[in-house]
């Protein structure tokens, strides 16, 4: 059998060879590999979810690298389907344009541009745009909408071609993808190649400090090879001729940072926000194994509470469905051992409906099912959107149904 992953032996940011195991989650299949009925007989390989911390720079990362063609080749996530993200990217475009002061008809390049939601907002401002995304079908749809998108994995070689064909960029964006590549050094070199002398690289990534404080451990999965903090990022960017000039904490994805960087020596001043967050990370102890021991204990406690609650309800003959067919759903169903209990998963995205969850093959259906099949409980695996889901489905509660909110502590509504 072909092994579709390998374990690297050094830090992805600084190449230091010594790393400590930070925490372990239950191995899962590729978390977004929801499959159609005709593929149910095909086995789905599971891969480790072991998080390590670098003993030198403090960067937190997965060392087991799954073949990116397995993870991203038939990627079906689209930005427009995620609650709140469209509004977030509209505000993002306004904020970034004001901060960077983009020139008229300047070029904006987005790495991991998905369906072009963000690029469209920049296009509306009169800017030239180009997306780069390996999901061929989504890239094709974006291009057809007038948002030209290259269906490729971003590399320094791709960057050289783009520079020759399009010139340098006033702005390069990479949102929630600067954690996805095992070749971050090559990606950084490609970004440096694309930036104009006064250009800015802006990227958003989940923030490790928020992941700990908000119990967002379900964001640890194979696509997210890196879980970033500011101090290791500052050191990494310096190795590739760039420097952070401003960092904002934002609420998306359970807590993220938006980092603005420029070429070393470029004209913008370095703002105090960079050092302030580094000081906060050092105070918290973000770069040592002991902080993650505490985090692992909290995860184990909430895992046990959820598993015991849901298994007890099931033993009483209660029927349990779930809400949210996403990557984080797979992490939670595996780590909470729910595969034989959840009868179906509700999702509002028509692209998910009719598919089956990775590994456990739980059917994904529309929200009509909670009224037609009337499960006793609906587990909100999309727990970060609990308020939105509850508001949308008050009728389910009024008819006697109950919602289980699993995190940050399990509760029943």
Secondary structure, 3 states (H helix, E strand, C coil): CCCCEEECCCCCCCCCCCEEEEEEEEEECCCCCCECHHHCCCCCCCEEEEEEEECCCCCEEECEEECHHHHHCCCCCCHHHCCCHHHHHHHHHHHHHHHHCCCCCCEEEEECCCCCHHHHHHHHCCCEEEEECCCHHHHHHHHHCCCCEECCCCCHHHHHHHHHHHCCEEEEEEECCCCCCCCHHHHHHHHHHHEEEEEEEEEEEEEHHHHHHCCCHHHCCCCCCEEECHHHHHHHHHHCCEEEEEEEEECHHHCEEEEEEEECCCCCCCCCHHHHHHHHHHHHCCCCHHHHHHHHHHHHHHHHHHHHHHHHHHHCCCCEEEECCCHHHHHHHHHCCCCCCEEEEECCCCCCCCCECCCCCCEEECCHHHHHCCCCEEEECCHHHHHHHHHHCHHHHHCCCEEEECCCCCEEC
